[in-house]
Each structure stands twice: as structure tokens, then as C-alpha cells.
Amino acid sequence: MDAGTARAELGRAARTLEVPARGDGPAATAAREALFALDLAVGELADVGVRPTPLIEGPDGAVATTLDHAGELLRGLATAAADQEADRRAAYARAALHVIEARAALDG
Amino acid sequence: MAEPLTYGGLLAAAERDVFAAMLAPRPSPAPADWLARQVAGARLVLATAGRHLNFLVDRFPPSPARDLADAIGQAVDPLAAAFPPDTADRAWRQGRDLLAGAHDLLAAHIDSMGNVRGPDGRLLADPDNARVAAARVADLVMTITVWSRPLAGGVAPVRLVDPPEAHPRDVLAWLARLAGPALAARADAGGVRGSPLDEVGPLLGDRAADPLEQAVQRARLVLFRMARARPGPGSEHLAACAQLGALIAGRLGERAGDASPGGLGEEARAAALAWSELAARLRPLVSLASSGAAGRAALAGVAIELRLARAERADGRPEPANVPTAEVRAARLLPDLAETGAQVFTALTRSGGGVYAIDGAPVPAKETAMIAHLYERAGQASRAALAAAAGLTPARRRALAAAFPTPTATASLPPRPAITRPTLPAHPPTAPHRPGPRR
């Protein structure tokens, strides 16, 4: 998966979540958390996207792994949004935050 | 949870120590060496007060506070050698150290040229804030003069000719003459007590604060710096900021529960909706600028700490009663998200990097204007939610109003009263009093 494809998938996932995120209650909260995690993941992609580094096949491993997680995340988010499973969306949001933390730690 | 480290808190602690020094038991009759120790202490505090007053007001036109700073300089500078700092009693020295700490805390927010270095630096550029803060310092000076008068025993020298030879009683009478300029500087605030500066914390955050507070402080500074960086962050950063705004405001609304008109719940939900709309408009945009790992780490830090605070509450851990809820503390980031977001967006639309639709097409001017409008709406809704939030001090509300002026907010401070200002004459027209030998 290249950065452009990943970004497009994230965009699709976000559009699915934007409507529930405007509501009230636990489902809306979970959607807002998921969207935030997703926006952070887009930032990750944008940072790496400006460099000609393959996301999965990078020689440094760690960066590729982080972004691999982001790819997994967006697929999970999209699935969760379709199923309206608030808990699952929140779980992916948590995962995304861990990804961001790992990346920040990696960057020192 | 430790009390937050703030300028106002340090000043209050300094006042307590100075009052303690003044209330210390007095021998009767007071021997000259005891009086000399008091003079040394009062001189220390007054010298620091004068330096701090200068810092607060020297960027503005002449004022009673500046007159007081000048008068203090004239009064205490000649005394330094005759009454060295190490002879002062401990409470005086502690009071001086705390006052100096308060000064240093504020001074860190601007550089030597007066340029702001953090999100609270602009509060120092507001003459009303300076006037009110200076009045508080003037109040302390006034109290010292009131304390010194009875110790002076009715002596009223108009000029110190030879400080090393002057009796401490004469020096105390000399210091008591600062009462006039202090009174004028205190009155200059028109009775307003509590300035937005009181809430200002250390530029780089308070390491003793709770983790959520630290995360918010870190995020405020990072957002401030990113908004001024060139090249700055891109549209991805803006979308994440807006979504964090939606997340925080949504949490605030949930916690409030109450949906009555004008209540916190309603205001917070309106803010969450405004932020959600803004994020949805920003998300399809791309830009050539970097999104910035530092910004993401700071934003994620706030979200994580907010979630942990909620989890701890859900586990039954009681929240401290003396501070606002975690949601309200996190919501203090909302005005910064709105302001810095609008700044970055404006810079992006004006720069070569620009913002584009995901297919590379330019963003229509109508859409750009809509996003700018949504930033305004999100900022207004956030401020309304914060104003409705319980636990905000009046000074904090004024700080928010000052950060984003509105017609009602700027009208809160009364006009400067016309005051005839007494000054401390350096060379009075009357014959100078030459103190006799030390009594």
C-alpha cells in the first residue's frame, strides 16, 4: 500500500464516521475518538508521504511497522463504522494513539 | 493534586511572607540593630517590587506605576551598601525570593525585545492587565509603608544625605514616603482586583502539575510555536486539531449532562458540533507543508490523559474537589486550538504551499471563507462553553475574553480615573534634613 492509497482509504473511513460523530452518546464519543486517531494517522502518512519510502518495505523496519499498523487501523475503523460497533471503534482509536506515541518515540 | 504554579499564586505566597515579616514580634524599645535588619528586609522587597513594576509597565506610556517604580529606585538604591541583603530576617528574604520568582515566571513569556515566546505572552502587551497587576504590587508597597511609619517614630526626613550614617529609624521614615506614589498606582486600576496574568504559569509548563494539566500546557506551547513556524504545519495538522476540539468539547458536554438553554451541556455540545463541522471541511484538503510529529504527539498526549482521567474516575478514584474537572481543564485548550488553527489556515491559503482538494484542484474561495468562518464559530462556541463551565475563576474568564476580545469583554475594565499623583521628590525645595548620628 502506498501513501496515496492509504490516505484515500483513511478519507473513506472518515466520511463514514463523520455523521455518527455529530450525534450524542457513547457511539458519537467513540466516533469522535476514532476520527481523531484517524486524523493523526493521516498526519503520519503525510510526513512519510513526502519521502520516497515504501511504507511496508522500508529497510528501517520500525517506520514501516508503524505505518503498517496505521493501515490495519483504517481497515478496522471502516469495518467498525459500518457495523456501528462503538467499542471496537474505540479500541482502534486507542491503538492509533499507541502508534502515534511509538512514532514520536522513534523520532526522538 | 498540587496547586498549580502561577504568577498569582507566587505573588500571594510572597505577600504572606512579607506580612509574616512585618508581623514578627517587635522588641520595645526597638534597638537599632533590629531596626537595621527590618530596613534591610524592606529594602530587599521594595527593590524587587520596583524592578517588577518596571517590567510590567515600561512598554506603556507614563503611568502612576512607572512613577512608583522610579520613586522606589530613588528610595532604595542608596541603601544597598548600608543595609546588605544577608542581614535581613528570613521571612523578608523568602518574600523577596517569591516575588522575584513571580517576576521571573512572567518575564520568561517575552524576550528582551518584548516579543512573545509563548501563548500567554500577549497578556503582557495589554496595558489594562499591566495596570491591574501593578496595582497589586503597589498594594504590597503601600502595606510596607504603613508598617514602617510607626517604627519611624514620627521622624520625617525628606532626603537621605548619607545612608551609611543614617539611623534605621530615619530610613524607615524615608521609605514611608513611598506611600503617595503607591496609593496612586494602586488607585490606577480603578478597584479592579485580579488580572488575567494571575493565571499565567511557567512558559515550559509546571512539572509538578498533574499529567493532564502538563499535557494541556505542552500542547498550548507546541501549537503556539507551530503557528509561527515557517514553513508551518499542513492541513493534516489542522484536521487533527479540529477533531481534538470536537473530542474535548464532546466530553465536556457528556460530563455536564445538563442540556438546559445556556447551560454547560448545551454550550459544549454546540462547540463539539462546530468543531466536527470544521474537521469535516478540513479533512479532504491536502497541502505541501509538513504535518509535524511534535504537534501530533502533543495533541495525542491531551487525548490520552483525558481518557486516563476518565478511566480513573470510572474506577472509583475520587476527583480532587479544589480543581475543575478533567474535562474543563482539557477544554482550556480549545481557544488555543481555534486561534492557532485559524492562523495556520490563513498562512496556508496565502503561502505558496497552499491547500488543495485531494485531487489537486485549488480550493474555491467560497470554501476557504467558509472554513475561516467555522474557525470563528468554533472559537466562539468554545469560549461560551468555557464561560459556562463551573470551576473557572473570574480571572480565567477575563483571560479568555482578553485573548479573543469581544465588545462586552473589553468593556469590563473601568476607564482610568483621573488622579493627582503625589511623587517622591528627589531634591525637595525645603532645606534637606541631615540625620544626626546613629541613635
Interface residues (C-beta under 8 A of the other chain):
Chain A: R7 A8 G11 A14 E18 A21 R22 D24 A28 T29 R32 E33 L35 F36 D39 L40 V42 G43 E44 A46 D47 V50 R94 L97 I100 E101 R103 A104 D107
Chain B: G234 E236 H237 A239 A240 Q243 L244 A246 L247 G250 R251 G253 E254 R269 A272 L273 S276 E277 A279 A280 R283 P284 V286 S290 S291 G292 A293 A294 G295 R296 A297 L299 A300 A303 I304 R307 I358
